[in-house]
Amino acid sequence: MVKIQLLIITSICLFLLIGCNSSSSTVPTREELQALPDPTPTPTAKGAMTNQSPEDITPIVIDETTAIPPEELLGYIQNAIIPIYKDWVILKNGTYIIFDDMNNIPDIQTAAIQLLNDHKPKTPEDNNWDFSITDLDRAEGWSVYGNGYGIYTYVHPKEISVESSPQEISAYAKAKRALDEKNPQIIFVSSPQGIVKIQ
């Protein structure tokens, strides 16, 4: 009986030893590892998601003929905002501000305009803020975020080309936001109770 147990234990050890040796041959050795490719150079061409120096920024002119009617703008922005967020305002040129909780804010319109003024560029260098662009799933166009918590600007493809680069989309959004900063006109306020048209 002891001989059978020793034979079984020896067989298992040999099996494990042979199995380990055969599987270790599949582990790549240092010589088999391939070198990493050369790093990709940082893009600096048009369309790169980098900021331009202020002197390189071409002023963007907003074409009033492509302005989106308020109710249509509301529909696009409603679809851009994640549905759990109910507290937000929309300004005339497509800037929208999402609040965490409007119940703690006595006058939402004043608070929205103050938030916009607090983040308004004071110099050309200030206008060179970082941005992120979201290509929207539930609406046509893009939502551009940057320079202020909860502040976004909606850009529709009919305002600029669908093939526009990220830099062009961002520049257009910044120009629209500048109009809303210069002459803030809130057109819709949303709360858990519903949406109210202001103007």
MIDOSE-1310 file (N, C-alpha, C; in nm, 2 decimals, decimal comma, always signed):
residues 199
mvki	+0,08/-0,12/+0,00/+0,00/+0,00/+0,00/+0,09/+0,13/+0,00; +0,19/+0,13/+0,08/+0,28/+0,24/+0,09/+0,35/+0,26/-0,05; +0,39/+0,15/-0,11/+0,45/+0,15/-0,24/+0,36/+0,22/-0,34; +0,23/+0,19/-0,34/+0,14/+0,24/-0,43/+0,12/+0,39/-0,41
qlli	+0,12/+0,43/-0,28/+0,11/+0,58/-0,25/+0,23/+0,65/-0,30; +0,35/+0,59/-0,28/+0,48/+0,66/-0,32/+0,48/+0,67/-0,47; +0,43/+0,56/-0,54/+0,43/+0,56/-0,69/+0,33/+0,67/-0,74; +0,22/+0,69/-0,68/+0,12/+0,79/-0,72/+0,18/+0,93/-0,69
itsi	+0,24/+0,95/-0,58/+0,30/+1,08/-0,55/+0,42/+1,11/-0,64; +0,50/+1,01/-0,67/+0,61/+1,03/-0,77/+0,55/+1,07/-0,90; +0,45/+1,00/-0,95/+0,39/+1,02/-1,08/+0,33/+1,16/-1,09; +0,27/+1,21/-0,98/+0,21/+1,34/-0,98/+0,32/+1,45/-0,98
clfl	+0,43/+1,42/-0,91/+0,54/+1,52/-0,91/+0,61/+1,53/-1,05; +0,63/+1,41/-1,11/+0,68/+1,41/-1,25/+0,59/+1,48/-1,34; +0,46/+1,45/-1,33/+0,37/+1,52/-1,42/+0,37/+1,67/-1,41; +0,37/+1,72/-1,28/+0,38/+1,86/-1,26/+0,51/+1,92/-1,30
ligc	+0,62/+1,85/-1,28/+0,75/+1,90/-1,32/+0,76/+1,91/-1,48; +0,71/+1,81/-1,54/+0,71/+1,81/-1,69/+0,62/+1,91/-1,74; +0,50/+1,93/-1,68/+0,40/+2,03/-1,72/+0,46/+2,17/-1,70; +0,53/+2,19/-1,59/+0,59/+2,33/-1,57/+0,69/+2,36/-1,67
nsss	+0,78/+2,26/-1,70/+0,88/+2,28/-1,80/+0,83/+2,31/-1,94; +0,72/+2,24/-1,98/+0,67/+2,26/-2,11/+0,59/+2,39/-2,12; +0,53/+2,44/-2,01/+0,46/+2,56/-2,02/+0,55/+2,68/-2,01; +0,67/+2,66/-1,94/+0,76/+2,77/-1,93/+0,83/+2,80/-2,07
stvp	+0,82/+2,71/-2,16/+0,88/+2,74/-2,29/+0,80/+2,84/-2,37; +0,67/+2,86/-2,33/+0,59/+2,95/-2,40/+0,60/+3,09/-2,35; +0,66/+3,11/-2,24/+0,69/+3,24/-2,18/+0,80/+3,31/-2,26; +0,77/+3,43/-2,32/+0,87/+3,49/-2,40/+1,00/+3,53/-2,32
tree	+1,11/+3,51/-2,38/+1,24/+3,55/-2,32/+1,26/+3,69/-2,36; +1,36/+3,75/-2,30/+1,40/+3,89/-2,33/+1,42/+3,91/-2,47; +1,48/+3,82/-2,54/+1,52/+3,84/-2,68/+1,39/+3,83/-2,77; +1,28/+3,76/-2,72/+1,16/+3,75/-2,80/+1,07/+3,87/-2,79
lqal	+1,09/+3,96/-2,69/+1,00/+4,07/-2,67/+1,04/+4,17/-2,78; +0,93/+4,22/-2,84/+0,95/+4,32/-2,95/+0,96/+4,46/-2,88; +1,04/+4,54/-2,95/+1,06/+4,68/-2,90/+0,93/+4,76/-2,93; +0,91/+4,86/-2,84/+0,79/+4,94/-2,86/+0,81/+5,03/-2,98
pdpt	+0,71/+5,07/-3,05/+0,73/+5,16/-3,16/+0,77/+5,30/-3,11; +0,83/+5,38/-3,20/+0,87/+5,51/-3,17/+0,74/+5,59/-3,12; +0,76/+5,68/-3,03/+0,64/+5,76/-2,99/+0,59/+5,84/-3,10; +0,45/+5,85/-3,10/+0,39/+5,94/-3,20/+0,41/+6,08/-3,17
ptpt	+0,45/+6,16/-3,27/+0,48/+6,30/-3,23/+0,35/+6,37/-3,19; +0,36/+6,47/-3,11/+0,24/+6,54/-3,06/+0,18/+6,62/-3,18; +0,05/+6,60/-3,21/+0,00/+6,68/-3,32/-0,01/+6,83/-3,30; +0,03/+6,90/-3,40/+0,02/+7,05/-3,39/-0,06/+7,10/-3,51
akga	-0,11/+7,01/-3,60/-0,18/+7,06/-3,71/-0,32/+7,10/-3,68; -0,39/+7,16/-3,77/-0,53/+7,20/-3,75/-0,61/+7,08/-3,71; -0,69/+7,09/-3,61/-0,78/+6,99/-3,56/-0,72/+6,92/-3,44; -0,60/+6,95/-3,40/-0,55/+6,89/-3,28/-0,62/+6,94/-3,15
mtnq	-0,63/+6,86/-3,05/-0,70/+6,90/-2,93/-0,60/+6,97/-2,84; -0,53/+7,07/-2,89/-0,44/+7,15/-2,81/-0,48/+7,30/-2,83; -0,44/+7,37/-2,73/-0,47/+7,52/-2,73/-0,38/+7,59/-2,82; -0,43/+7,69/-2,89/-0,34/+7,78/-2,97/-0,30/+7,89/-2,89
sped	-0,19/+7,95/-2,93/-0,15/+8,07/-2,86/-0,24/+8,18/-2,90; -0,27/+8,28/-2,81/-0,37/+8,38/-2,83/-0,35/+8,46/-2,96; -0,23/+8,48/-3,00/-0,21/+8,56/-3,12/-0,24/+8,48/-3,25; -0,25/+8,34/-3,24/-0,28/+8,26/-3,35/-0,43/+8,24/-3,37
itpi	-0,51/+8,29/-3,27/-0,66/+8,26/-3,27/-0,72/+8,36/-3,37; -0,79/+8,31/-3,47/-0,86/+8,39/-3,56/-1,00/+8,42/-3,50; -1,04/+8,55/-3,50/-1,17/+8,57/-3,44/-1,28/+8,50/-3,52; -1,38/+8,44/-3,45/-1,49/+8,37/-3,51/-1,61/+8,47/-3,51
vide	-1,67/+8,47/-3,63/-1,79/+8,56/-3,64/-1,91/+8,46/-3,64; -2,01/+8,48/-3,55/-2,13/+8,40/-3,54/-2,23/+8,45/-3,65; -2,27/+8,36/-3,73/-2,36/+8,39/-3,84/-2,50/+8,39/-3,78; -2,57/+8,50/-3,78/-2,70/+8,51/-3,72/-2,81/+8,43/-3,80
ttai	-2,78/+8,41/-3,93/-2,87/+8,33/-4,02/-2,87/+8,18/-3,98; -2,77/+8,13/-3,91/-2,77/+7,99/-3,88/-2,81/+7,97/-3,73; -2,86/+8,08/-3,66/-2,90/+8,07/-3,52/-3,01/+7,97/-3,51; -3,01/+7,89/-3,41/-3,11/+7,79/-3,39/-3,23/+7,85/-3,31
ppee	-3,35/+7,83/-3,36/-3,47/+7,88/-3,29/-3,47/+7,83/-3,14; -3,52/+7,91/-3,05/-3,52/+7,87/-2,91/-3,57/+7,73/-2,88; -3,69/+7,70/-2,93/-3,75/+7,57/-2,90/-3,67/+7,45/-2,95; -3,61/+7,47/-3,07/-3,52/+7,37/-3,13/-3,40/+7,36/-3,05
llgy	-3,34/+7,47/-3,01/-3,22/+7,47/-2,92/-3,25/+7,39/-2,79; -3,37/+7,42/-2,73/-3,41/+7,35/-2,61/-3,41/+7,20/-2,63; -3,47/+7,15/-2,74/-3,47/+7,01/-2,77/-3,33/+6,95/-2,78; -3,24/+7,01/-2,85/-3,11/+6,96/-2,86/-3,04/+6,95/-2,73
iqna	-3,05/+7,06/-2,65/-2,98/+7,07/-2,53/-3,04/+6,97/-2,43; -3,17/+6,96/-2,43/-3,23/+6,86/-2,34/-3,18/+6,72/-2,37; -3,16/+6,69/-2,50/-3,10/+6,56/-2,53/-2,95/+6,55/-2,50; -2,89/+6,66/-2,49/-2,74/+6,66/-2,46/-2,72/+6,63/-2,31
iipi	-2,81/+6,68/-2,23/-2,80/+6,67/-2,08/-2,84/+6,53/-2,04; -2,76/+6,47/-1,95/-2,80/+6,34/-1,89/-2,93/+6,36/-1,81; -3,03/+6,28/-1,84/-3,17/+6,30/-1,78/-3,18/+6,32/-1,63; -3,08/+6,26/-1,55/-3,09/+6,28/-1,41/-3,07/+6,42/-1,36
ykdw	-3,01/+6,50/-1,45/-2,99/+6,64/-1,41/-3,11/+6,72/-1,45; -3,17/+6,78/-1,36/-3,30/+6,86/-1,38/-3,28/+7,01/-1,36; -3,17/+7,05/-1,30/-3,15/+7,19/-1,27/-3,05/+7,26/-1,36; -3,10/+7,33/-1,46/-3,02/+7,39/-1,56/-3,09/+7,51/-1,62
vilk	-3,00/+7,60/-1,69/-3,06/+7,71/-1,76/-2,99/+7,71/-1,90; -3,06/+7,77/-2,00/-3,01/+7,78/-2,13/-3,01/+7,93/-2,17; -2,90/+7,98/-2,22/-2,89/+8,12/-2,27/-2,91/+8,12/-2,42; -2,93/+8,24/-2,47/-2,98/+8,26/-2,61/-2,89/+8,20/-2,71
ngty	-2,76/+8,20/-2,69/-2,66/+8,16/-2,80/-2,62/+8,01/-2,78; -2,68/+7,94/-2,69/-2,64/+7,80/-2,67/-2,56/+7,76/-2,55; -2,52/+7,86/-2,47/-2,45/+7,83/-2,35/-2,56/+7,77/-2,25; -2,52/+7,67/-2,18/-2,61/+7,61/-2,08/-2,53/+7,58/-1,96
iifd	-2,60/+7,60/-1,84/-2,53/+7,58/-1,71/-2,61/+7,48/-1,63; -2,54/+7,37/-1,59/-2,61/+7,27/-1,51/-2,57/+7,29/-1,36; -2,67/+7,30/-1,28/-2,65/+7,32/-1,13/-2,67/+7,19/-1,06; -2,59/+7,17/-0,95/-2,61/+7,05/-0,87/-2,75/+7,05/-0,80
dmnn	-2,79/+7,16/-0,74/-2,92/+7,17/-0,67/-2,96/+7,31/-0,66; -3,07/+7,34/-0,74/-3,12/+7,48/-0,75/-3,20/+7,51/-0,62; -3,23/+7,41/-0,54/-3,31/+7,44/-0,42/-3,23/+7,53/-0,32; -3,10/+7,52/-0,33/-3,01/+7,60/-0,24/-2,98/+7,74/-0,30
ipdi	-3,03/+7,77/-0,41/-3,00/+7,90/-0,48/-3,13/+7,99/-0,48; -3,13/+8,10/-0,42/-3,25/+8,18/-0,41/-3,30/+8,24/-0,55; -3,20/+8,28/-0,63/-3,24/+8,34/-0,76/-3,15/+8,27/-0,87; -3,21/+8,17/-0,94/-3,13/+8,09/-1,03/-3,07/+8,17/-1,15
qtaa	-3,15/+8,27/-1,20/-3,11/+8,35/-1,31/-2,99/+8,44/-1,27; -2,99/+8,50/-1,16/-2,88/+8,58/-1,11/-2,76/+8,49/-1,08; -2,78/+8,38/-1,03/-2,67/+8,28/-1,00/-2,60/+8,24/-1,13; -2,68/+8,21/-1,23/-2,63/+8,17/-1,36/-2,55/+8,28/-1,43
iqll	-2,60/+8,40/-1,43/-2,52/+8,51/-1,49/-2,40/+8,54/-1,41; -2,41/+8,53/-1,28/-2,29/+8,55/-1,19/-2,18/+8,45/-1,22; -2,22/+8,32/-1,23/-2,13/+8,21/-1,26/-2,06/+8,24/-1,40; -2,14/+8,28/-1,49/-2,08/+8,31/-1,63/-1,98/+8,43/-1,62
ndhk	-2,02/+8,53/-1,54/-1,93/+8,65/-1,53/-1,80/+8,61/-1,45; -1,81/+8,52/-1,35/-1,69/+8,48/-1,28/-1,59/+8,41/-1,37; -1,64/+8,35/-1,47/-1,55/+8,27/-1,56/-1,52/+8,34/-1,69; -1,57/+8,46/-1,71/-1,55/+8,54/-1,83/-1,41/+8,57/-1,85
pktp	-1,35/+8,55/-1,97/-1,21/+8,59/-1,99/-1,19/+8,74/-1,97; -1,08/+8,77/-1,90/-1,05/+8,92/-1,88/-0,94/+8,97/-1,98; -0,86/+8,87/-2,03/-0,76/+8,91/-2,13/-0,76/+8,81/-2,24; -0,69/+8,83/-2,35/-0,69/+8,73/-2,46/-0,63/+8,60/-2,42
ednn	-0,53/+8,60/-2,33/-0,48/+8,48/-2,28/-0,58/+8,39/-2,20; -0,67/+8,46/-2,13/-0,78/+8,39/-2,06/-0,87/+8,32/-2,15; -0,88/+8,37/-2,27/-0,98/+8,30/-2,37/-0,92/+8,17/-2,42; -0,80/+8,14/-2,38/-0,73/+8,02/-2,43/-0,75/+7,91/-2,33
wdfs	-0,87/+7,89/-2,28/-0,89/+7,79/-2,18/-0,90/+7,65/-2,24; -0,87/+7,55/-2,16/-0,88/+7,41/-2,21/-1,03/+7,38/-2,23; -1,05/+7,28/-2,31/-1,19/+7,24/-2,34/-1,20/+7,09/-2,37; -1,32/+7,04/-2,36/-1,34/+6,90/-2,40/-1,47/+6,91/-2,48
itdl	-1,47/+6,82/-2,59/-1,58/+6,82/-2,68/-1,65/+6,68/-2,67; -1,78/+6,68/-2,65/-1,86/+6,56/-2,65/-1,94/+6,55/-2,78; -1,91/+6,45/-2,86/-2,00/+6,42/-2,98/-2,12/+6,35/-2,93; -2,23/+6,42/-2,93/-2,35/+6,37/-2,87/-2,42/+6,25/-2,93
drae	-2,47/+6,16/-2,85/-2,53/+6,04/-2,90/-2,68/+6,06/-2,92; -2,75/+6,14/-2,84/-2,89/+6,16/-2,85/-2,93/+6,29/-2,92; -2,84/+6,36/-2,97/-2,87/+6,48/-3,04/-2,76/+6,51/-3,14; -2,80/+6,58/-3,25/-2,70/+6,62/-3,34/-2,61/+6,73/-3,28
gwsv	-2,48/+6,72/-3,31/-2,39/+6,83/-3,27/-2,30/+6,79/-3,16; -2,24/+6,89/-3,09/-2,14/+6,88/-2,99/-2,17/+6,96/-2,87; -2,13/+6,91/-2,76/-2,13/+6,99/-2,63/-1,99/+7,02/-2,60; -1,96/+7,15/-2,58/-1,82/+7,19/-2,55/-1,82/+7,23/-2,40
ygng	-1,73/+7,17/-2,33/-1,71/+7,20/-2,18/-1,58/+7,27/-2,16; -1,58/+7,36/-2,07/-1,45/+7,42/-2,03/-1,47/+7,55/-1,96; -1,37/+7,59/-1,88/-1,37/+7,72/-1,81/-1,49/+7,75/-1,72; -1,51/+7,66/-1,63/-1,62/+7,68/-1,54/-1,70/+7,55/-1,51
ygiy	-1,71/+7,51/-1,39/-1,78/+7,39/-1,35/-1,93/+7,40/-1,39; -1,98/+7,31/-1,47/-2,11/+7,30/-1,51/-2,15/+7,39/-1,63; -2,05/+7,46/-1,69/-2,08/+7,55/-1,80/-2,05/+7,48/-1,93; -2,14/+7,47/-2,02/-2,13/+7,40/-2,15/-2,18/+7,50/-2,26
tyvh	-2,14/+7,47/-2,39/-2,20/+7,54/-2,50/-2,23/+7,44/-2,61; -2,35/+7,45/-2,66/-2,40/+7,36/-2,76/-2,37/+7,41/-2,90; -2,31/+7,33/-2,99/-2,28/+7,37/-3,13/-2,35/+7,27/-3,22; -2,44/+7,32/-3,31/-2,51/+7,23/-3,40/-2,43/+7,22/-3,54
pkei	-2,44/+7,11/-3,61/-2,36/+7,10/-3,73/-2,41/+7,20/-3,84; -2,53/+7,25/-3,83/-2,57/+7,35/-3,94/-2,50/+7,49/-3,91; -2,45/+7,50/-3,79/-2,38/+7,63/-3,76/-2,24/+7,63/-3,82; -2,17/+7,51/-3,82/-2,04/+7,49/-3,88/-2,04/+7,36/-3,95
sves	-1,94/+7,33/-4,02/-1,93/+7,21/-4,10/-1,93/+7,08/-4,01; -1,99/+6,98/-4,06/-1,99/+6,85/-3,98/-1,84/+6,80/-3,98; -1,76/+6,83/-4,08/-1,62/+6,78/-4,08/-1,53/+6,88/-4,00; -1,58/+6,97/-3,93/-1,50/+7,07/-3,85/-1,41/+6,99/-3,76
spqe	-1,29/+7,05/-3,74/-1,19/+6,99/-3,65/-1,23/+7,03/-3,51; -1,18/+6,96/-3,41/-1,21/+6,99/-3,27/-1,17/+7,13/-3,24; -1,06/+7,18/-3,29/-1,02/+7,32/-3,27/-1,13/+7,42/-3,32; -1,18/+7,39/-3,44/-1,28/+7,48/-3,50/-1,41/+7,47/-3,42
isay	-1,45/+7,36/-3,37/-1,57/+7,34/-3,29/-1,55/+7,42/-3,16; -1,44/+7,40/-3,10/-1,41/+7,47/-2,98/-1,41/+7,63/-3,00; -1,35/+7,67/-3,10/-1,34/+7,82/-3,13/-1,48/+7,87/-3,15; -1,57/+7,80/-3,22/-1,70/+7,84/-3,25/-1,78/+7,85/-3,11
akak	-1,76/+7,74/-3,03/-1,83/+7,74/-2,90/-1,79/+7,86/-2,81; -1,66/+7,89/-2,82/-1,61/+8,00/-2,73/-1,67/+8,13/-2,78; -1,68/+8,14/-2,91/-1,74/+8,27/-2,97/-1,89/+8,28/-2,93; -1,96/+8,17/-2,93/-2,10/+8,17/-2,89/-2,11/+8,20/-2,74
rald	-2,02/+8,14/-2,66/-2,03/+8,17/-2,52/-1,99/+8,32/-2,49; -1,90/+8,37/-2,57/-1,86/+8,51/-2,55/-1,98/+8,60/-2,57; -2,07/+8,57/-2,67/-2,19/+8,65/-2,69/-2,28/+8,64/-2,57; -2,29/+8,52/-2,51/-2,38/+8,50/-2,40/-2,32/+8,57/-2,27
eknp	-2,19/+8,58/-2,27/-2,12/+8,65/-2,16/-2,14/+8,80/-2,17; -2,13/+8,85/-2,30/-2,15/+8,99/-2,32/-2,29/+9,04/-2,30; -2,39/+8,96/-2,34/-2,53/+9,00/-2,33/-2,61/+8,88/-2,28; -2,60/+8,84/-2,15/-2,66/+8,72/-2,10/-2,82/+8,73/-2,10
qiif	-2,88/+8,64/-2,19/-3,02/+8,64/-2,19/-3,07/+8,49/-2,17; -3,11/+8,46/-2,05/-3,16/+8,33/-2,02/-3,29/+8,31/-2,09; -3,31/+8,20/-2,16/-3,43/+8,17/-2,23/-3,51/+8,06/-2,18; -3,45/+7,97/-2,10/-3,52/+7,85/-2,04/-3,45/+7,82/-1,91
vssp	-3,54/+7,79/-1,81/-3,49/+7,74/-1,68/-3,56/+7,61/-1,66; -3,48/+7,51/-1,62/-3,54/+7,37/-1,59/-3,51/+7,34/-1,44; -3,61/+7,28/-1,38/-3,61/+7,23/-1,24/-3,68/+7,10/-1,24; -3,68/+7,03/-1,13/-3,76/+6,91/-1,12/-3,91/+6,93/-1,14
qgiv	-3,96/+7,05/-1,13/-4,10/+7,08/-1,15/-4,13/+7,10/-1,30; -4,03/+7,12/-1,38/-4,05/+7,14/-1,53/-3,96/+7,25/-1,59; -3,99/+7,28/-1,71/-3,91/+7,38/-1,79/-4,00/+7,50/-1,81; -3,94/+7,62/-1,78/-4,01/+7,74/-1,79/-3,94/+7,83/-1,90
kiq	-4,01/+7,88/-2,00/-3,96/+7,97/-2,10/-3,95/+8,11/-2,04; -3,83/+8,17/-2,05/-3,82/+8,30/-1,99/-3,84/+8,42/-2,09; -3,79/+8,41/-2,21/-3,81/+8,51/-2,30/-3,86/+8,46/-2,43
